[in-house]
Amino acid sequence: MNQSQTCSQLHYSPKLYLFIELESINTDMNYYIYIISSKNSPVKIGITHDCEERLRNLQTGHSEKLTIQHRELVDKSKARLLEQILHKQLNYKRTHGEWFDISVEDAIKQLQWCIIRFEDDPLLEYKFKNNLIRD
């Protein structure tokens, strides 16, 4: 039996193989909570698996040069929840969307405090959904 017969019997498909490979790569992505800003603008706090790509996307609609000021690697399963808690805690400084009128230094301190305080909490989702997390 030659190789082409073996492949056809196995119904080998390069496209299917590529899809499976990409799917396995996507499940192992790192997630970051990032802080992006320019010299004279509010601070953007969000989550992404690729900070550089996110920076490029944000730069497209921004007149000033943006830079990644800080990023923290977080557990993928808690990334969105930690971001929501951080946004809630900084709501009084929100200018619009995920942009906040806060110094980069204060944003970094708040992010690090949030991760230390909440990342390892096994009841984090329950507490957040039931409004048991205080500012």
C-alpha positions as CSV (number, residue, x, y, z in Angstrom):
1,M,0.0,0.0,0.0
2,N,1.5,3.4,-1.0
3,Q,1.3,6.6,0.9
4,S,-1.5,8.2,-1.2
5,Q,-3.7,5.1,-0.6
6,T,-3.1,5.3,3.2
7,C,-4.0,9.0,3.3
8,S,-7.2,8.5,1.3
9,Q,-8.2,5.7,3.5
10,L,-7.6,7.8,6.6
11,H,-9.5,10.7,5.0
12,Y,-6.6,13.0,5.7
13,S,-7.5,16.7,5.3
14,P,-4.8,19.3,5.7
15,K,-7.5,21.9,6.4
16,L,-9.0,19.8,9.2
17,Y,-5.6,19.2,10.7
18,L,-4.8,23.0,10.6
19,F,-8.2,23.7,12.4
20,I,-7.4,21.2,15.1
21,E,-3.9,22.7,15.6
22,L,-5.3,26.2,15.9
23,E,-7.9,25.1,18.3
24,S,-5.4,23.5,20.6
25,I,-3.2,26.6,20.4
26,N,-6.1,28.9,21.3
27,T,-7.0,26.9,24.4
28,D,-3.6,27.5,25.9
29,M,-3.3,31.2,25.4
30,N,-2.1,33.5,28.1
31,Y,-4.4,36.3,29.1
32,Y,-3.2,39.7,30.3
33,I,-4.8,42.6,32.0
34,Y,-3.1,45.5,30.4
35,I,-2.7,49.3,30.9
36,I,-2.3,51.3,27.8
37,S,-2.1,55.1,27.5
38,S,-0.5,58.0,25.8
39,K,1.3,61.0,27.4
40,N,-1.8,63.2,27.6
41,S,-4.8,60.8,27.7
42,P,-6.8,58.7,30.0
43,V,-5.6,55.1,30.8
44,K,-7.2,52.1,29.0
45,I,-7.5,49.0,31.2
46,G,-8.6,45.8,29.5
47,I,-7.8,42.1,28.9
48,T,-6.3,40.4,25.9
49,H,-4.2,37.4,24.9
50,D,-2.0,39.6,22.7
51,C,-1.0,43.0,24.1
52,E,0.9,44.2,21.0
53,E,-2.0,43.3,18.7
54,R,-4.4,45.1,21.0
55,L,-2.2,48.2,21.0
56,R,-2.1,48.2,17.2
57,N,-5.9,48.0,17.1
58,L,-6.3,50.9,19.6
59,Q,-3.7,53.0,17.9
60,T,-5.7,53.0,14.7
61,G,-8.4,55.2,16.2
62,H,-6.2,57.3,18.5
63,S,-4.5,60.5,17.5
64,E,-1.7,60.3,20.1
65,K,0.9,57.6,20.3
66,L,-0.2,54.9,22.7
67,T,2.1,52.6,24.6
68,I,1.7,49.6,26.8
69,Q,2.5,50.9,30.2
70,H,2.0,47.6,32.1
71,R,0.6,44.1,31.8
72,E,-0.1,41.3,34.3
73,L,-0.5,37.7,33.3
74,V,-3.7,36.3,34.8
75,D,-5.5,33.0,34.9
76,K,-7.5,32.7,31.7
77,S,-10.6,31.5,33.6
78,K,-10.6,34.6,35.8
79,A,-9.4,37.3,33.4
80,R,-12.8,38.8,32.5
81,L,-14.0,38.7,36.1
82,L,-10.8,40.4,37.4
83,E,-11.2,43.1,34.7
84,Q,-14.8,43.7,35.7
85,I,-13.9,44.0,39.4
86,L,-11.1,46.5,38.5
87,H,-13.5,48.5,36.3
88,K,-16.1,48.6,39.1
89,Q,-13.5,49.8,41.6
90,L,-12.4,52.5,39.3
91,N,-15.8,53.5,38.1
92,Y,-15.6,56.9,39.7
93,K,-12.6,57.7,37.5
94,R,-14.2,56.3,34.2
95,T,-14.2,58.8,31.3
96,H,-15.8,56.4,28.8
97,G,-15.9,52.7,28.1
98,E,-12.7,51.2,29.5
99,W,-10.8,54.5,29.8
100,F,-10.1,56.0,33.2
101,D,-8.8,59.4,34.3
102,I,-6.1,58.0,36.6
103,S,-2.3,58.1,36.6
104,V,-0.5,55.1,35.2
105,E,1.2,54.5,38.6
106,D,-2.2,54.4,40.4
107,A,-3.7,52.1,37.7
108,I,-0.8,49.7,38.2
109,K,-1.1,49.8,42.0
110,Q,-4.9,49.1,41.7
111,L,-4.4,46.3,39.2
112,Q,-1.8,44.6,41.4
113,W,-3.9,45.0,44.5
114,C,-6.9,43.5,42.7
115,I,-4.9,40.5,41.5
116,I,-3.4,39.9,45.0
117,R,-6.8,40.2,46.7
118,F,-9.0,38.3,44.3
119,E,-7.2,36.0,41.9
120,D,-7.0,33.0,44.2
121,D,-10.4,33.4,45.8
122,P,-12.4,30.2,45.0
123,L,-15.7,32.1,45.6
124,L,-14.8,35.0,43.4
125,E,-17.5,34.5,40.7
126,Y,-20.2,33.9,43.4
127,K,-19.2,37.0,45.3
128,F,-19.1,39.2,42.2
129,K,-22.5,38.0,40.9
130,N,-24.1,38.5,44.3
131,N,-22.5,42.0,44.8
132,L,-20.5,40.9,47.8
133,I,-17.3,42.6,46.7
134,R,-16.8,46.0,48.2
135,D,-14.7,48.8,46.7
